[in-house]
């Protein structure tokens, strides 16, 4: 197990570019299975989760070529379907939540798919009902093997239908969408997710020859086609990294420019951090955050305490609530953070409380943060990263704290953030990786 040793209290300065979007990569890379033609991806993040998926695709017979740093060409001309019944596939795919999105393309092209119980973050229950029910409505038969803890799907062919999703799940929408692009007839997905990454997947599939309309709305219409071809696809900047850097700059009183942030696709992320009192300036496709000695949390118009909560797009992304929470600990004022989607994601606040933060954990979904306004600095401690987003929130806390902090289990951070220690050290941070 590796650790970070962080000596906090240093102000950072300079420019930093966000990596390619992790959540988009896990979707679009799976879509390469829909064709036997080469598909080239650029701005692919070099992170554990994506590298695990690329390795898994290679194991199943996909030709994976690294053309340049962060650029890959995938060609699924010889997929080994026998691989999916082996223990190696079950072991590797069971470690990766994104592996669930192999099912839609495999069903569409080959008529069968296996889904192990998903891995990834331990942030609460993450059910597969939305995926499975969608596949069933398209005509797939579903079976769950209780001994092997694996889902199997099979069909002679998929047929277009009307789907009213029970929740606007991003991965559920992406999976069903990839299955529907080669179904017979027309499929409509209502209550579909419409996150920028899902929009990117739709545009990529259309470049491959799919016929998808309604992109960016909660009603997608897909006219099935018989085959798809190759294309080139460039991934967006990772909005979660962009938000993380905004919060980090405020917490460490740093002057930072976030380069090539794909500002047009950030939704209300900048405005939400501005509600915490953080000054920022949009400069073309960059975001400039000046040094701030203090930042004050705004109140609602009637004077009541600000509440920041997650909501399906175009609402605020749940992946940034951990960053909002830690950033608020040194603001002036009080905020209620309401994590609606996952019941275990706020449990990392015990580490922040031990560092000196004033937080009341109301229940698994809500925490009240009373900002210290820098009257009391956080202090360095030893802690364990429980998941990707909480891990980076703890890293931000450590960068602003007095003394030395140690974060263990940083493999969780490496799953979602590319060379985060090297990139932050280039800005003046003091982070040492200990293996």
C-alpha positions as CSV (number, residue, x, y, z in Angstrom):
1,X,0.0,0.0,0.0
2,X,1.4,3.4,-1.0
3,X,1.0,6.7,1.0
4,X,1.4,10.4,0.5
5,X,3.4,12.5,2.9
6,X,2.2,16.1,2.7
7,X,3.8,19.1,4.4
8,X,1.0,21.7,4.3
9,X,0.8,25.4,4.7
10,X,2.5,26.2,1.3
11,X,0.9,28.6,-1.1
12,X,0.7,27.3,-4.7
13,X,1.1,29.3,-7.9
14,X,1.1,28.7,-11.6
15,X,-0.9,26.9,-14.3
16,X,-2.4,23.5,-14.3
17,X,-4.3,21.6,-17.0
18,X,-7.0,19.1,-16.0
19,X,-6.7,15.6,-17.3
20,X,-9.2,14.0,-19.7
21,X,-12.5,13.1,-18.1
22,X,-12.4,9.8,-16.2
23,X,-16.2,9.2,-16.4
24,X,-16.3,9.8,-20.1
25,X,-13.3,7.5,-20.8
26,X,-15.0,4.6,-19.1
27,X,-18.0,5.0,-21.4
28,X,-16.5,5.8,-24.8
29,X,-13.7,3.2,-24.6
30,X,-16.4,0.5,-24.1
31,X,-18.2,1.8,-27.2
32,X,-15.2,0.7,-29.4
33,X,-16.6,-2.8,-29.0
34,X,-19.5,-1.8,-31.3
35,X,-17.4,-2.0,-34.4
36,X,-14.6,-4.0,-36.0
37,X,-13.0,-0.8,-37.3
38,X,-10.3,1.2,-35.5
39,X,-11.4,4.0,-33.1
40,X,-8.9,6.5,-31.9
41,X,-9.2,8.4,-28.6
42,X,-7.2,11.4,-27.5
43,X,-6.9,13.1,-24.1
44,X,-7.4,9.7,-22.3
45,X,-6.4,10.1,-18.6
46,X,-3.5,7.9,-17.4
47,X,-5.2,6.6,-14.3
48,X,-5.7,3.2,-12.7
49,X,-9.4,2.8,-13.6
50,X,-8.9,3.6,-17.2
51,X,-5.7,1.5,-17.5
52,X,-7.6,-1.4,-15.9
53,X,-10.3,-1.1,-18.5
54,X,-7.7,-0.9,-21.4
55,X,-6.1,-4.0,-20.0
56,X,-9.4,-5.8,-19.8
57,X,-10.3,-4.9,-23.4
58,X,-6.9,-6.1,-24.5
59,X,-7.4,-9.4,-22.6
60,X,-10.6,-10.0,-24.5
61,X,-9.0,-9.6,-27.9
62,X,-9.3,-5.9,-28.6
63,X,-6.1,-4.6,-30.3
64,X,-5.0,-1.7,-28.0
65,X,-2.3,0.6,-29.5
66,X,-0.8,3.5,-27.7
67,X,-0.2,6.1,-30.4
68,X,1.2,8.8,-28.1
69,X,0.8,9.9,-24.5
70,X,-2.9,9.9,-23.6
71,X,-3.8,8.7,-27.2
72,X,-5.0,5.2,-28.0
73,X,-6.5,3.3,-31.0
74,X,-8.8,0.4,-30.2
75,X,-9.9,-2.2,-32.8
76,X,-12.3,-4.9,-31.7
77,X,-12.1,-7.0,-34.9
78,X,-11.3,-10.3,-33.0
79,X,-13.2,-10.4,-29.7
80,X,-12.8,-13.6,-27.8
81,X,-16.2,-14.3,-26.4
82,X,-14.9,-17.4,-24.5
83,X,-12.9,-15.1,-22.3
84,X,-16.0,-13.8,-20.6
85,X,-16.8,-17.1,-18.9
86,X,-13.4,-17.4,-17.3
87,X,-12.3,-16.5,-13.8
88,X,-9.8,-13.9,-15.0
89,X,-12.5,-11.8,-16.5
90,X,-14.7,-12.1,-13.4
91,X,-11.8,-11.2,-11.2
92,X,-10.6,-8.2,-13.2
93,X,-14.0,-6.8,-14.2
94,X,-15.3,-7.2,-10.6
95,X,-12.7,-4.6,-9.4
96,X,-13.9,-1.9,-11.8
97,X,-17.3,-0.3,-11.7
98,X,-16.9,0.9,-15.4
99,X,-16.7,-2.7,-16.6
100,X,-20.5,-2.8,-16.3
101,X,-20.6,-0.7,-19.5
102,X,-19.2,-3.6,-21.6
103,X,-22.6,-5.2,-21.5
104,X,-24.5,-2.8,-23.8
105,X,-21.9,-3.0,-26.7
106,X,-21.5,-6.8,-26.3
107,X,-25.3,-7.4,-26.4
108,X,-25.7,-5.1,-29.4
109,X,-22.9,-6.8,-31.5
110,X,-22.7,-10.4,-30.2
111,X,-26.0,-11.0,-28.5
112,X,-24.7,-12.0,-25.1
113,X,-22.9,-10.4,-22.1
114,X,-21.7,-11.2,-18.6
115,X,-21.6,-8.6,-15.7
116,X,-19.9,-9.4,-12.4
117,X,-21.1,-7.7,-9.3
118,X,-19.5,-4.2,-9.8
119,X,-16.5,-2.9,-7.9
120,X,-15.2,0.6,-7.5
121,X,-15.8,3.0,-4.6
122,X,-17.5,1.9,-1.4
123,X,-19.8,4.8,-1.2
124,X,-23.1,3.1,-0.8
125,X,-25.5,0.9,-2.7
126,X,-25.1,1.2,-6.5
127,X,-27.7,-1.1,-8.0
128,X,-27.8,-2.4,-11.6
129,X,-31.6,-2.5,-12.0
130,X,-31.7,0.4,-14.4
131,X,-29.2,-1.4,-16.7
132,X,-30.8,-4.8,-16.5
133,X,-34.4,-3.6,-16.9
134,X,-33.4,-1.6,-19.9
135,X,-31.8,-4.6,-21.6
136,X,-34.9,-6.7,-20.9
137,X,-37.2,-4.2,-22.5
138,X,-34.9,-4.3,-25.6
139,X,-35.4,-8.0,-25.7
140,X,-32.6,-9.6,-23.7
141,X,-33.1,-12.4,-21.3
142,X,-31.5,-12.0,-17.9
143,X,-30.2,-14.5,-15.3
144,X,-28.3,-14.1,-12.1
145,X,-25.9,-16.9,-10.9
146,X,-25.9,-16.7,-7.1
147,X,-22.9,-19.1,-6.8
148,X,-20.6,-17.0,-9.1
149,X,-22.3,-13.7,-8.2
150,X,-22.5,-12.8,-11.9
151,X,-25.3,-11.4,-14.2
152,X,-25.7,-13.0,-17.7
153,X,-27.7,-11.5,-20.6
154,X,-28.5,-13.1,-23.9
155,X,-30.7,-12.3,-27.0
156,X,-31.2,-13.4,-30.6
157,X,-31.6,-9.7,-31.5
158,X,-32.6,-6.5,-29.8
159,X,-35.7,-4.6,-30.8
160,X,-36.4,-0.9,-30.4
161,X,-38.8,0.1,-27.7
162,X,-39.9,2.9,-25.4
163,X,-38.0,3.0,-22.1
164,X,-38.9,5.2,-19.1
165,X,-35.8,5.0,-16.9
166,X,-36.6,4.6,-13.3
167,X,-33.7,7.0,-12.5
168,X,-31.5,9.3,-14.7
169,X,-28.5,7.0,-14.2
170,X,-25.5,8.1,-16.3
171,X,-24.0,4.6,-16.6
172,X,-27.5,3.1,-17.0
173,X,-28.3,5.5,-19.8
174,X,-25.0,5.0,-21.5
175,X,-25.3,1.2,-21.3
176,X,-28.8,1.0,-22.7
177,X,-28.0,3.6,-25.4
178,X,-25.0,1.5,-26.6
179,X,-27.3,-1.5,-26.8
180,X,-30.0,0.4,-28.6
181,X,-27.9,1.9,-31.5
182,X,-27.9,-1.5,-33.3
183,X,-31.4,-2.7,-32.3
184,X,-34.1,-3.2,-34.9
185,X,-36.3,-0.2,-35.1
186,X,-36.5,2.9,-33.0
187,X,-35.8,3.2,-29.3
188,X,-36.8,6.2,-27.1
189,X,-35.1,6.6,-23.7
190,X,-37.1,9.0,-21.4
191,X,-35.7,10.3,-18.2
192,X,-32.3,9.8,-19.7
193,X,-29.2,11.3,-18.1
194,X,-27.9,14.2,-20.1
195,X,-24.4,14.9,-18.5
196,X,-21.8,16.3,-20.8
197,X,-20.0,12.9,-20.8
198,X,-23.2,11.2,-22.0
199,X,-23.6,13.9,-24.7
200,X,-20.0,13.2,-25.8
201,X,-20.8,9.5,-26.1
202,X,-23.8,10.3,-28.3
203,X,-21.8,12.5,-30.6
204,X,-19.1,9.9,-30.9
205,X,-21.7,7.2,-31.7
206,X,-23.2,9.4,-34.4
207,X,-19.7,9.9,-35.9
208,X,-19.5,6.1,-36.0
209,X,-22.8,6.0,-38.0
210,X,-25.5,5.8,-35.3
211,X,-28.7,7.9,-35.5
212,X,-29.3,9.5,-32.1
213,X,-31.3,12.7,-31.6
214,X,-32.3,14.7,-28.6
215,X,-28.7,14.9,-27.4
216,X,-28.5,17.0,-24.2
217,X,-32.2,16.4,-23.3
218,X,-33.8,13.8,-21.1
219,X,-35.5,12.2,-24.2
220,X,-33.1,10.4,-26.5
221,X,-34.4,8.9,-29.8
222,X,-32.3,6.1,-31.4
223,X,-32.9,4.8,-34.9
224,X,-31.2,1.4,-35.0
225,X,-28.5,0.7,-37.6
226,X,-27.0,-2.6,-38.8
227,X,-23.4,-1.7,-38.3
228,X,-21.0,1.1,-37.1
229,X,-17.6,2.2,-38.3
230,X,-14.6,3.8,-36.7
231,X,-13.9,7.5,-35.8
232,X,-11.6,9.8,-33.9
233,X,-12.8,11.1,-30.5
234,X,-11.3,13.7,-28.2
235,X,-12.3,13.6,-24.5
236,X,-13.4,16.6,-22.5
237,X,-11.4,18.0,-19.6
238,X,-12.4,16.3,-16.3
239,X,-14.9,18.6,-14.6
240,X,-14.2,17.0,-11.3
241,X,-10.6,17.9,-11.5
242,X,-11.5,21.5,-12.4
243,X,-13.8,21.8,-9.4
244,X,-11.1,20.2,-7.2
245,X,-8.5,22.7,-8.3
246,X,-10.9,25.6,-7.6
247,X,-11.4,24.4,-4.0
248,X,-7.7,23.7,-3.6
249,X,-6.8,27.2,-4.6
250,X,-9.1,28.8,-2.1
251,X,-8.1,26.5,0.7
252,X,-4.4,27.1,0.2
253,X,-4.7,30.8,-0.6
254,X,-3.1,30.2,-3.9
255,X,-3.1,31.9,-7.3
256,X,-3.8,29.3,-9.9
257,X,-4.9,29.3,-13.6
258,X,-6.7,26.2,-14.8
259,X,-5.9,25.8,-18.4
260,X,-8.2,24.4,-21.1
261,X,-11.0,23.7,-18.6
262,X,-13.7,23.2,-21.3
263,X,-15.7,25.9,-19.5
264,X,-18.7,25.5,-21.8
265,X,-19.3,22.0,-20.3
266,X,-19.0,22.8,-16.6
267,X,-22.6,23.7,-15.9
268,X,-23.1,25.3,-12.5
269,X,-19.8,24.2,-11.0
270,X,-18.1,27.7,-11.1
271,X,-21.2,29.3,-9.7
272,X,-21.5,26.8,-6.8
273,X,-17.9,27.6,-5.7
274,X,-18.7,31.3,-6.1
275,X,-21.5,30.7,-3.6
276,X,-18.8,29.7,-1.1
277,X,-17.3,33.1,-1.6
278,X,-14.5,32.0,-4.0
279,X,-13.4,34.6,-6.5
280,X,-12.7,33.3,-10.0
281,X,-12.5,34.7,-13.5
282,X,-13.3,32.9,-16.8
283,X,-10.7,33.8,-19.3
284,X,-11.7,32.2,-22.6
285,X,-11.4,28.5,-21.9
286,X,-9.3,29.0,-18.8
287,X,-10.3,29.8,-15.1
288,X,-8.2,32.1,-13.1
289,X,-8.4,32.0,-9.2
290,X,-6.6,34.8,-7.4
291,X,-5.1,34.6,-4.0
292,X,-7.8,35.2,-1.3
293,X,-7.0,35.7,2.3
294,X,-10.6,35.0,3.2
295,X,-13.8,33.9,1.5
296,X,-17.4,34.2,2.9
297,X,-20.2,31.7,2.3
298,X,-23.3,33.4,0.9
299,X,-26.7,33.0,2.3
300,X,-30.0,32.5,0.5
301,X,-32.0,35.7,-0.3
302,X,-34.2,35.3,2.8
303,X,-31.1,35.1,5.0
304,X,-31.2,31.3,5.6
305,X,-28.2,29.1,5.6
306,X,-26.9,28.0,2.2
307,X,-27.5,24.4,1.2
308,X,-25.4,22.7,-1.5
309,X,-26.8,19.4,-2.7
310,X,-26.3,17.0,-5.6
311,X,-28.8,16.6,-8.4
312,X,-28.9,15.0,-11.9
313,X,-27.4,17.2,-14.6
314,X,-27.7,20.1,-15.1
315,X,-27.7,20.1,-11.3
316,X,-24.5,20.0,-9.2
317,X,-22.5,16.8,-9.6
318,X,-22.3,14.5,-6.5
319,X,-18.6,13.9,-7.2
320,X,-17.7,17.4,-6.1
321,X,-19.7,17.5,-2.8
322,X,-16.6,16.2,-0.9
323,X,-14.6,19.1,-2.3
324,X,-17.3,21.6,-1.4
325,X,-17.4,20.3,2.1
326,X,-13.6,20.5,2.7
327,X,-13.4,23.9,1.1
328,X,-16.1,25.3,3.4
329,X,-14.1,24.3,6.5
330,X,-11.9,27.4,6.1
331,X,-14.6,29.8,4.8
332,X,-16.5,32.3,6.9
333,X,-20.0,31.2,7.4
334,X,-22.1,28.0,7.6
335,X,-23.3,25.6,4.9
336,X,-25.4,22.5,4.8
337,X,-24.0,19.8,2.5
338,X,-26.7,17.4,1.4
339,X,-25.4,14.2,-0.4
340,X,-28.6,12.7,-1.7
341,X,-27.4,9.9,-4.0
342,X,-24.9,7.9,-1.9
343,X,-25.4,7.0,1.8
344,X,-21.7,6.5,2.7
345,X,-19.9,9.3,0.9
346,X,-19.8,11.8,3.9
347,X,-18.3,9.3,6.3
348,X,-14.8,10.7,5.7
349,X,-15.6,13.8,7.7
350,X,-14.3,12.1,10.9
351,X,-10.8,12.7,9.5
352,X,-11.5,16.4,8.9
353,X,-13.0,16.7,12.4
354,X,-9.8,15.2,13.8
355,X,-7.8,17.8,11.8
356,X,-9.8,20.5,13.7
357,X,-12.7,21.2,11.3
358,X,-16.0,22.1,12.8
359,X,-18.5,19.7,11.2
360,X,-21.7,18.2,12.4
361,X,-22.6,14.9,10.6
362,X,-26.4,15.0,10.9
363,X,-27.0,11.6,9.2
364,X,-25.4,9.6,6.4
365,X,-26.6,12.2,3.8
366,X,-26.2,15.6,5.5
367,X,-23.4,17.5,7.2
368,X,-23.3,21.1,8.5
369,X,-19.9,22.8,8.1
370,X,-19.1,25.8,10.3
371,X,-16.3,27.7,8.6
372,X,-13.2,28.5,10.7
373,X,-12.4,31.6,8.6
374,X,-8.7,30.6,9.1
375,X,-8.9,31.6,12.8
376,X,-7.8,28.0,13.6
377,X,-5.7,26.2,11.0
378,X,-6.2,22.5,10.3
379,X,-3.5,20.3,11.7
380,X,-1.8,17.4,10.0
381,X,-2.8,13.8,10.9
382,X,-2.5,10.3,9.5
383,X,-5.6,9.1,7.6
384,X,-6.8,6.6,5.0
385,X,-8.4,7.5,1.7
386,X,-11.8,5.7,1.6
387,X,-12.7,6.5,-2.1
388,X,-11.5,8.6,-5.0
389,X,-13.3,11.9,-4.3
390,X,-12.9,11.8,-0.5
391,X,-9.2,11.0,-1.0
392,X,-8.6,14.2,-3.0
393,X,-10.7,16.2,-0.4
394,X,-8.4,14.9,2.3
395,X,-5.4,15.8,0.1
396,X,-6.7,19.4,-0.2
397,X,-7.2,19.5,3.6
398,X,-3.6,18.3,4.1
399,X,-2.2,20.9,1.7
400,X,-3.8,23.6,3.8
401,X,-3.0,22.1,7.2
402,X,-0.1,22.9,9.5
403,X,2.6,20.2,9.8
404,X,2.8,16.8,8.2
405,X,-0.1,14.7,7.0
406,X,0.0,11.1,5.8
407,X,-2.7,9.7,3.5
408,X,-2.7,6.0,3.2
409,X,-4.4,3.8,0.5
410,X,-3.6,6.4,-2.2
411,X,-4.4,3.8,-4.8
412,X,-7.9,5.1,-4.4
413,X,-6.7,8.6,-5.5
414,X,-4.7,7.1,-8.4
415,X,-7.8,5.5,-9.7
416,X,-9.2,8.9,-10.7
417,X,-6.4,11.5,-10.7
418,X,-3.4,11.4,-13.1
419,X,0.0,11.9,-11.4
420,X,-1.7,14.3,-9.0
421,X,1.4,14.5,-6.7
422,X,3.8,15.5,-9.6
423,X,1.4,18.0,-11.0
424,X,0.7,19.7,-7.7
425,X,4.4,19.7,-6.7
426,X,5.0,21.6,-9.9
427,X,2.9,24.4,-8.4
428,X,4.9,24.4,-5.2
429,X,3.2,21.7,-3.1
430,X,5.3,19.4,-0.9
431,X,3.9,15.9,-1.6
432,X,6.1,12.8,-1.3
433,X,4.9,9.4,-2.5
434,X,6.0,6.6,-0.2
435,X,5.7,3.0,-1.6
